[in-house]
Amino acid sequence: MRYIAGISEIQDCYDAFITDIWGVLHDGTKTYPGVIDSLRSLQDCGKKVLLLSNSGRRAKVVCADLKGFDILPGLYNSLVTSGELTHLALRHDLDGKNLGSHYFLFGSERYGLSDGLMIRRTDDPTAAEFVLTIGVEGNPQSTDIYQKTLELLARRGLTMVCANPDVLVNRNSVLGIGPGALAAHYEKRGGRVIYFGKPFKTIYQYCLQQLPGIAHDRIVTIGDSLRTDIAGARNSGLDSILVGTGLHCQEFATIPPDTRKLKMRCKAEDTFPTMIMGGFIW
């Protein structure tokens, strides 16, 4: 686990950079210092930059949102979201797994995930044929407010489609649960969950298709989560960089030079990044 001061130290080693968005490029309200300059430098060096997010939103929605952070399309080459993969899978009927036409939703319709699909939302959990988990509203600290509904849906034996596996989310420097926490609770109650996003291999396979001709050992991933970004990279045979601006900011408080807290966390998660750096800086 090597510490680097910035991307410029290792840019000659890689041709493509797959980077997370929330917790790496911005915190939900503002862009982190150095991000715009670093993205521009990567483009100037001829590197491919693929933004990869566990957002339950369509890619076009996230692209529009990024403009509010001054992260314009010219600063990256492609954008992949777990919501986009979920949309594509539902459009193709999840490879033949017919879930039905009426879904119960955790999250918001404004994410655009069901646009153009032959499925309809119902607010009645007894009328739903499957569950679609896109997000959580606000910044809840636990699944308590959702438990009764989750247990009812699980008892009915409905499949949940989870478009964002994040269990924790750093919202404006305050940790709260993510949609993945609802999915994990659902599984504990005996429910079946189909996941789209990091750390699962499907989304990395899709990303690699967007980077044709680039050897895997010339691709590095950048993220703020051991559980999703770093574990996903490891599972797909890719190098990784963990940044300290998101979920693991407390473990990064003493880095450099003291990495003991972070190493303990990595050991607990059984996942170690190839490199670590304070933030997405050049």
Secondary structure, DSSP 8 states (H G I E B T S, - for coil): -EE-S-GGGTGGG-SEEEE-SBTTTB-SSSB-TTHHHHHHHHHHTT-EEEEEE--SS-HHHHHHHHHTTT--GGG-SEEEEHHHHHHHHHHTHHHH----SEEEEES-GGG-TTTTSS-EE-S-TTT-SEEEE---SS--SSSGGGHHHHHHHHHTT-EEEES---SEEEETTEEEE-HHHHHHHHHHTT-EEEE-STTSHHHHHHHHHTSTT--GGGEEEEES-IIIIIHHHHHTT-EEEEESSSTTTTTTTTTTT--HHHHHHHHHHT---SEEESSS--
